[in-house]
Amino acid sequence: MVEKIFLFIKHNFKCLWGFIEWINGLFFLFIYKTKMDYAITGVLHHLIQKESGNYNYRKIAVSDLNNLQILINSQVKDDLKFFNPHGFDLKSLERQYKNPAFLMMGAFDGDKMIGYFFLRFFINKKCFVGRLIDKDYRGKGIGQVMNTIMYETAWKMGFRCLSTISKNNEMVMKAHARNPYMKILKELDNDYLLVEFVRQ
């Protein structure tokens, strides 16, 4: 029920959603920010030890926001139809970057940003995740590494790892059909599914 209300507010009342995120971020900063920093550092260190192919995965810096905007704007419009975690203009990206409860991550091929993924934490110990991979880099295992980073970070913090997925998003539905961690919790309005990623 709470997820349905939040999803409705997010898509219909932008100002109210912004206020909710601000309050949530304030509480998260004092309660969980240190724990998040510790968790993501550990997950990335473990990933480096295991090796992550030819690509680099790290937290996005403020200097990366221009490249993030370029990455998003260079994708086919249909690929962004179901990907709308926030605004894509530079001002919106800067606002999300300043939100302590919103962890922005990037995948890089050298200096080029080839993927974007995020964790949106809520103080009720739920974390919503999402990702976008450059159209020229799909099918290379990048999404699996992103998933590992997102899931392990949420789990290490003791958070439930969740996402909302449109049943009309054929590309994502196909990708998650092979995801052994995904469990469908319930159907939401407008053909969306609430899913949880659970440790095996």
Contacts in CASP RR format, 6 or more apart in sequence:
PFRMAT RR
TARGET T0000
AUTHOR 0000-0000-0000
METHOD contacts of the structure
MODEL  1
MVEKIFLFIKHNFKCLWGFIEWINGLFFLFIYKTKMDYAITGVLHHLIQK
ESGNYNYRKIAVSDLNNLQILINSQVKDDLKFFNPHGFDLKSLERQYKNP
AFLMMGAFDGDKMIGYFFLRFFINKKCFVGRLIDKDYRGKGIGQVMNTIM
YETAWKMGFRCLSTISKNNEMVMKAHARNPYMKILKELDNDYLLVEFVRQ
2 124 0 8 1.000
3 162 0 8 1.000
3 164 0 8 1.000
3 188 0 8 1.000
3 194 0 8 1.000
4 188 0 8 1.000
4 189 0 8 1.000
6 20 0 8 1.000
7 164 0 8 1.000
7 188 0 8 1.000
7 189 0 8 1.000
7 192 0 8 1.000
8 189 0 8 1.000
9 16 0 8 1.000
9 17 0 8 1.000
9 20 0 8 1.000
10 17 0 8 1.000
21 99 0 8 1.000
21 101 0 8 1.000
21 102 0 8 1.000
22 99 0 8 1.000
24 101 0 8 1.000
24 121 0 8 1.000
24 122 0 8 1.000
24 123 0 8 1.000
25 99 0 8 1.000
25 100 0 8 1.000
25 101 0 8 1.000
25 102 0 8 1.000
25 123 0 8 1.000
26 100 0 8 1.000
27 123 0 8 1.000
28 100 0 8 1.000
28 101 0 8 1.000
28 121 0 8 1.000
28 122 0 8 1.000
28 123 0 8 1.000
29 100 0 8 1.000
29 101 0 8 1.000
31 123 0 8 1.000
32 101 0 8 1.000
32 121 0 8 1.000
32 123 0 8 1.000
32 157 0 8 1.000
33 100 0 8 1.000
35 157 0 8 1.000
36 103 0 8 1.000
36 121 0 8 1.000
36 153 0 8 1.000
36 157 0 8 1.000
39 152 0 8 1.000
39 153 0 8 1.000
39 156 0 8 1.000
39 157 0 8 1.000
40 59 0 8 1.000
40 103 0 8 1.000
40 149 0 8 1.000
40 153 0 8 1.000
42 156 0 8 1.000
43 148 0 8 1.000
43 149 0 8 1.000
43 152 0 8 1.000
43 153 0 8 1.000
43 156 0 8 1.000
44 57 0 8 1.000
44 58 0 8 1.000
44 149 0 8 1.000
46 152 0 8 1.000
47 57 0 8 1.000
47 145 0 8 1.000
47 148 0 8 1.000
47 149 0 8 1.000
52 145 0 8 1.000
54 109 0 8 1.000
55 107 0 8 1.000
55 108 0 8 1.000
55 109 0 8 1.000
55 114 0 8 1.000
55 142 0 8 1.000
55 145 0 8 1.000
56 107 0 8 1.000
56 108 0 8 1.000
56 109 0 8 1.000
56 110 0 8 1.000
57 105 0 8 1.000
57 106 0 8 1.000
57 107 0 8 1.000
57 108 0 8 1.000
57 145 0 8 1.000
57 146 0 8 1.000
57 149 0 8 1.000
58 105 0 8 1.000
58 106 0 8 1.000
58 108 0 8 1.000
59 103 0 8 1.000
59 104 0 8 1.000
59 105 0 8 1.000
59 106 0 8 1.000
60 68 0 8 1.000
60 97 0 8 1.000
60 104 0 8 1.000
60 105 0 8 1.000
60 106 0 8 1.000
60 116 0 8 1.000
62 94 0 8 1.000
62 97 0 8 1.000
64 106 0 8 1.000
64 113 0 8 1.000
65 90 0 8 1.000
65 93 0 8 1.000
65 94 0 8 1.000
65 97 0 8 1.000
66 90 0 8 1.000
67 112 0 8 1.000
67 113 0 8 1.000
68 93 0 8 1.000
68 104 0 8 1.000
68 106 0 8 1.000
68 113 0 8 1.000
68 116 0 8 1.000
69 88 0 8 1.000
69 89 0 8 1.000
69 90 0 8 1.000
69 93 0 8 1.000
70 113 0 8 1.000
71 113 0 8 1.000
71 114 0 8 1.000
71 115 0 8 1.000
71 116 0 8 1.000
71 132 0 8 1.000
71 134 0 8 1.000
72 80 0 8 1.000
72 88 0 8 1.000
72 116 0 8 1.000
72 132 0 8 1.000
73 88 0 8 1.000
74 134 0 8 1.000
74 135 0 8 1.000
75 132 0 8 1.000
75 134 0 8 1.000
75 135 0 8 1.000
76 135 0 8 1.000
79 132 0 8 1.000
79 135 0 8 1.000
79 171 0 8 1.000
80 88 0 8 1.000
80 132 0 8 1.000
81 169 0 8 1.000
82 165 0 8 1.000
82 166 0 8 1.000
82 168 0 8 1.000
82 169 0 8 1.000
82 172 0 8 1.000
83 130 0 8 1.000
83 132 0 8 1.000
85 118 0 8 1.000
85 120 0 8 1.000
85 130 0 8 1.000
86 92 0 8 1.000
86 93 0 8 1.000
86 95 0 8 1.000
86 96 0 8 1.000
87 93 0 8 1.000
87 96 0 8 1.000
96 102 0 8 1.000
96 104 0 8 1.000
97 104 0 8 1.000
101 120 0 8 1.000
101 121 0 8 1.000
101 122 0 8 1.000
101 123 0 8 1.000
102 118 0 8 1.000
102 119 0 8 1.000
102 120 0 8 1.000
102 121 0 8 1.000
103 118 0 8 1.000
103 119 0 8 1.000
103 120 0 8 1.000
103 121 0 8 1.000
103 153 0 8 1.000
104 116 0 8 1.000
104 118 0 8 1.000
105 116 0 8 1.000
105 117 0 8 1.000
105 118 0 8 1.000
105 119 0 8 1.000
105 146 0 8 1.000
105 149 0 8 1.000
105 150 0 8 1.000
106 113 0 8 1.000
106 115 0 8 1.000
106 116 0 8 1.000
106 117 0 8 1.000
107 113 0 8 1.000
107 114 0 8 1.000
107 115 0 8 1.000
107 116 0 8 1.000
107 117 0 8 1.000
107 133 0 8 1.000
107 137 0 8 1.000
107 142 0 8 1.000
107 145 0 8 1.000
107 146 0 8 1.000
108 114 0 8 1.000
108 115 0 8 1.000
109 137 0 8 1.000
113 134 0 8 1.000
114 133 0 8 1.000
114 134 0 8 1.000
114 136 0 8 1.000
114 137 0 8 1.000
114 142 0 8 1.000
115 131 0 8 1.000
115 132 0 8 1.000
115 133 0 8 1.000
115 134 0 8 1.000
115 137 0 8 1.000
115 142 0 8 1.000
115 146 0 8 1.000
116 131 0 8 1.000
116 132 0 8 1.000
117 129 0 8 1.000
117 130 0 8 1.000
117 131 0 8 1.000
117 132 0 8 1.000
117 146 0 8 1.000
117 149 0 8 1.000
117 150 0 8 1.000
118 129 0 8 1.000
118 130 0 8 1.000
118 131 0 8 1.000
119 127 0 8 1.000
119 128 0 8 1.000
119 129 0 8 1.000
119 150 0 8 1.000
119 153 0 8 1.000
119 154 0 8 1.000
120 127 0 8 1.000
120 128 0 8 1.000
120 129 0 8 1.000
121 127 0 8 1.000
121 157 0 8 1.000
121 159 0 8 1.000
122 128 0 8 1.000
125 158 0 8 1.000
125 159 0 8 1.000
125 160 0 8 1.000
126 159 0 8 1.000
126 160 0 8 1.000
126 162 0 8 1.000
127 153 0 8 1.000
127 154 0 8 1.000
127 157 0 8 1.000
127 159 0 8 1.000
127 160 0 8 1.000
127 161 0 8 1.000
127 162 0 8 1.000
128 162 0 8 1.000
128 163 0 8 1.000
128 164 0 8 1.000
129 150 0 8 1.000
129 151 0 8 1.000
129 154 0 8 1.000
129 161 0 8 1.000
129 162 0 8 1.000
129 163 0 8 1.000
129 197 0 8 1.000
130 150 0 8 1.000
130 163 0 8 1.000
131 143 0 8 1.000
131 146 0 8 1.000
131 147 0 8 1.000
131 150 0 8 1.000
133 142 0 8 1.000
133 143 0 8 1.000
133 146 0 8 1.000
143 175 0 8 1.000
147 179 0 8 1.000
147 181 0 8 1.000
147 197 0 8 1.000
150 161 0 8 1.000
150 197 0 8 1.000
151 161 0 8 1.000
151 181 0 8 1.000
151 197 0 8 1.000
151 199 0 8 1.000
154 160 0 8 1.000
154 161 0 8 1.000
154 197 0 8 1.000
155 161 0 8 1.000
155 199 0 8 1.000
160 196 0 8 1.000
161 196 0 8 1.000
161 197 0 8 1.000
161 198 0 8 1.000
162 185 0 8 1.000
162 194 0 8 1.000
162 195 0 8 1.000
162 196 0 8 1.000
162 197 0 8 1.000
163 194 0 8 1.000
163 195 0 8 1.000
163 197 0 8 1.000
164 188 0 8 1.000
164 192 0 8 1.000
164 193 0 8 1.000
164 194 0 8 1.000
164 195 0 8 1.000
165 172 0 8 1.000
165 173 0 8 1.000
165 176 0 8 1.000
165 192 0 8 1.000
165 193 0 8 1.000
165 195 0 8 1.000
166 172 0 8 1.000
166 190 0 8 1.000
166 191 0 8 1.000
166 192 0 8 1.000
166 193 0 8 1.000
167 173 0 8 1.000
167 191 0 8 1.000
167 192 0 8 1.000
167 193 0 8 1.000
168 191 0 8 1.000
176 182 0 8 1.000
176 195 0 8 1.000
179 197 0 8 1.000
180 200 0 8 1.000
181 197 0 8 1.000
181 198 0 8 1.000
181 199 0 8 1.000
181 200 0 8 1.000
182 195 0 8 1.000
182 196 0 8 1.000
182 197 0 8 1.000
183 195 0 8 1.000
183 196 0 8 1.000
183 197 0 8 1.000
183 198 0 8 1.000
184 193 0 8 1.000
184 194 0 8 1.000
184 195 0 8 1.000
185 193 0 8 1.000
185 194 0 8 1.000
185 195 0 8 1.000
185 196 0 8 1.000
186 193 0 8 1.000
186 194 0 8 1.000
187 193 0 8 1.000
187 194 0 8 1.000
188 194 0 8 1.000
END
